[in-house]
């Protein structure tokens, strides 16, 4: 039987071969490329890259196309050339804070050839003589400076990609403000290229000038006994948060986080967020965790934003008052209701949005709230517990136990 090859099949057959070459480029430009990368570059009909990449490779046979602005328009332009010989230039290892991830989500692996180089992190480790597996790796490029905060632990070694020439000084000032002025900062500029330069300083005596925009920072923390270092356990003291008294107390929060059982990459709805302390600690459990904080009062919403920033630059979206603001949001993996449970329709809207198998935890302190929990427990099951905390307080010239208001907590999983 004769085989009929349709036009669509022919196109699929052509594009199944690697038409796109993703080439990692070091500061030594074309001189540092392997034979395979040079061949791909010279055979390409179109070469995409940043202005710095294009300057590093110099003249090539194909058409040079700088990245469009805004950068999000780059992927459609690349896909438009599918089937032609296309080369995309990236910095060193394209899959380490690079464009590789975006391209691989849009282009099948069989259609793309990857030719990486050593990442800046790898080169920095060789310069510092640090084992890479013992280092915290973080990018501050296009991200808030506070992303480095969770990595600042006693004895830590941190490698951070800078946003620009101002980042090293900003990191030094952040370290000093948090009581880590004795930390060692090493600024590495243009790693792997002919203009490579490495200089170091104490954080509280930072005086390095004329730093080039393309730089990487190595930070080494000492013992830092009196420093403001984030504890690793849940249940941060209330003093860590900006708040007006509307905050889930540290002991209750630790129990609440345990009940919510966060897992990597999950989304939490923090309803009636107050200071956002539960959302903050949820996101601290893993860097891929996210939260939406629902808070009606503007000044409290601003405190949530501040806490999310200063405690790690966390992925917390601020929304308005529930239940209205719940509509149309991304379905959560877990819901915490810290306030407003007795409002009409609030629980129903949150429960309807919760993913199957998701967890819902609600804390109340009022008789009306307890009555609502009892009714919901009878309808949906789950578990109920009452949590009482006493704290030592002055009583005249002596001390005694002062009880906090007991919290009744309901936890339930959605079938």
C-alpha positions, 0 to 999 in steps of 0.5 A: 500500500502506498503511503501518502505524506500529507503537507502537515506530516511533512512539516512535522517531520522537518520540525522534529529535527533540532531547528533551534540551538540554545548556546551558553555564552561566557564573558570570553565570547566566541573564543570560549565556544566549543566546536559544536557551538561554533558550527551551530552559530555559523550555520544559523539563519537567525541569531537571537540574543541580548545586546551584550551577547551580540557584542561578545560574538561579533560578526556572524553569517546569519541575521542578528536580532536583539531581544525585543522590549518588553522581553516577553515578546521574544518567545513569539518571535522565536516560535515564528521562525520554527523550521529555520535554523535559529540560534539563541544566545544565553548567559553561560548555563541557560537552565540556571536562572536563564531562558532555557526553562521558558524555551523548553516549556514551548518547544519539544526537546527533540527540536532544541539542541542545548550547548551550555557553558559553566554557570557563574555559580560554578565559576564562583565556587572554583574561585572561592574554593567552595563546594557548590553543594554547601552553598546557597544559590540565589538570584537578585536579578529582577528580584527584591534584595530580601530574597537573600534573607532566608539564606543568611544563617550562621556559617552560611556561604551564599552566592548571589547574582546581582541585579546591577552595579548597586547590588553589592553595596545594598547587600552590604548595608542589609547585612550590617543592618541585620547585625552581620557587619563582620560578614565577608563579601567578595564581588566578582565582576565579568567572571570568565572573561578578559576583564575578570576582577575579584575584590572583597570587603567586610560588610560594615566597611564596604568601600568597593567602587566602580563595580561593573553591572555584570557581577556576582556576590559571594557572602560568608557569614560568621557566627553572628550570635547577635544578628537578626537571623530568621529561625528555621522553625515555624512560630516566629515571635510576634516581634518579627512582624509589623502588626497592630495586635491583629496577629495569630500568636506564635504558639497558635501559629506553629500549631496552625502551620502543622495543621495546614501541612504545607507542601512544596509549590502549594497555594494558600488562601489566608482569609482575614490575614491581619498581619499576614503571619500565617501566609508569611510562614507558609511561604517560608516553608518552601521557596516555591510556595505562594499565598493570597492574603485576603484583608479588608483594611488598607493599613493591614494589607500594607503591613502584610506586604511589608512583612512578606518583603522583609521576611524573604521577599515572599510570593504573597498576593494581597487581595481585598475583603472576603467573600467578595474577593474570593471570586475568580481566584486561582483554586487553593491547595489549603485555606486558613480562615483566621477571621470572618468565619461567621460572615454569610457565604465566606466558608461556602465560597472558600470550600467550593474553591478548595481543590479536592484533597485540600486542607481547610483550617479555621481558628475562632475565639468567640462563642459565635465562632465556636457555634459555627465551627460545631455546625460545620464539623457536624456537616463536613467532619474533620477534627476540633481542638481547643488550644490554651496558652498561658504566658508569665507576666508581672503581678505586682512585685511577683509573677504569675500566669496570664492566660490568653484567650483560648483558640478553637481550631477546626481542620478538615480535608475536602473529599 
